[in-house]
Amino acid sequence: MKVDAVKLKHEFLFWLHLVLTLGSFAIPFLISWQLTVTALGLTILQHIFFGRCLLLGEHGVKEDDGSTFLSHLFERLGITPNKPFLRIFMRKFAYPALLLITLWWQVYLGQEPLWF
């Protein structure tokens, strides 16, 4: 049995991207606000400066049609997403909201992160 190295790389990066994306929704409660602001800030900056997600292309998804990681995930699950809505929602609202939630939870309310 021959293993396709490119397909294997794409699948590995897909699963890594999935863990990072899903983890971003829990990050305000798990990781210190300093690291969270840095990680989410870099994510937001990549969208501003490059106009795309740098990791998305690494697992074989083109953004020419408005695809995002979530739209790709939904398509893999057999769901046809509204790609422009997901793109705007994640890039303009979700990541900035996660930054604000992190600061509110940890700095304003004084809650400690669960991990570090």
C-alpha positions in Angstrom: 0.0 0.0 0.0 1.4 3.3 -1.1 1.0 6.3 1.2 0.4 9.7 -0.6 2.6 12.1 1.3 0.8 15.2 0.1 -2.6 13.8 1.2 -1.1 12.8 4.5 0.3 16.3 5.1 -3.0 17.9 4.1 -4.9 15.6 6.6 -2.5 16.3 9.4 -2.7 20.0 8.9 -6.5 19.8 8.6 -6.7 18.2 12.0 -4.1 20.6 13.5 -6.2 23.5 12.1 -9.3 21.9 13.6 -7.8 21.7 17.1 -6.5 25.3 16.9 -9.8 26.6 15.7 -12.0 24.8 18.2 -9.5 25.6 20.9 -9.8 29.3 20.2 -13.3 29.2 21.5 -12.1 27.9 24.9 -8.9 29.9 25.1 -10.3 32.7 27.2 -10.8 30.3 30.0 -7.7 28.1 29.6 -4.7 30.3 28.8 -3.5 33.5 30.4 -4.7 36.7 28.9 -1.2 37.7 27.8 -0.8 34.6 25.7 -4.4 34.7 24.5 -4.2 38.3 23.3 -0.9 37.5 21.5 -2.3 34.4 19.8 -5.6 35.9 18.8 -3.9 39.2 17.9 -1.6 37.3 15.5 -4.6 35.5 14.0 -6.4 38.8 13.4 -3.2 40.4 12.0 -2.7 37.6 9.5 -6.2 38.2 8.1 -5.6 42.0 7.9 -2.1 41.9 6.3 -2.4 38.8 4.2 -6.1 38.8 3.6 -6.3 35.1 4.3 -5.5 32.3 6.7 -1.9 31.1 6.1 -2.6 27.6 7.4 -5.7 27.1 5.2 -3.7 26.9 2.0 -1.3 24.4 3.6 -3.9 21.7 3.7 -5.1 22.2 0.2 -8.0 24.7 0.5 -8.1 27.8 -1.8 -9.8 30.9 -0.5 -10.7 32.2 -4.0 -14.4 31.3 -3.6 -14.6 32.8 0.0 -13.7 29.5 1.7 -12.6 29.6 5.3 -11.6 26.8 7.6 -15.2 26.5 9.0 -16.8 26.4 5.6 -14.3 23.7 4.6 -15.2 21.8 7.8 -18.9 22.1 7.1 -18.5 20.9 3.5 -16.5 17.8 4.8 -19.5 17.1 7.0 -21.9 17.4 4.0 -23.3 20.8 5.0 -23.4 23.7 2.5 -22.4 26.8 4.4 -22.9 30.5 3.7 -19.2 31.2 3.0 -19.3 35.0 3.0 -21.2 35.0 6.3 -18.8 32.6 8.0 -15.8 34.6 6.7 -17.2 37.9 8.1 -18.4 36.4 11.3 -15.1 34.7 12.2 -12.8 37.5 11.1 -14.7 40.6 12.1 -16.7 39.4 15.1 -15.6 36.0 16.7 -11.9 36.6 17.1 -12.3 40.2 18.4 -15.1 39.0 20.7 -12.8 36.2 22.1 -10.2 38.9 22.9 -12.8 41.0 24.8 -14.2 37.9 26.6 -10.6 37.0 27.7 -9.9 40.4 29.0 -13.3 40.6 30.8 -13.0 37.2 32.3 -9.4 37.3 33.4 -8.6 41.0 33.9 -11.9 42.6 34.9 -13.4 39.6 36.8 -10.0 38.3 38.1 -10.5 34.7 37.1 -7.4 32.6 36.7 -6.9 30.5 33.6 -7.4 26.8 34.0 -4.1 25.7 32.4 -1.5 28.5 32.4 
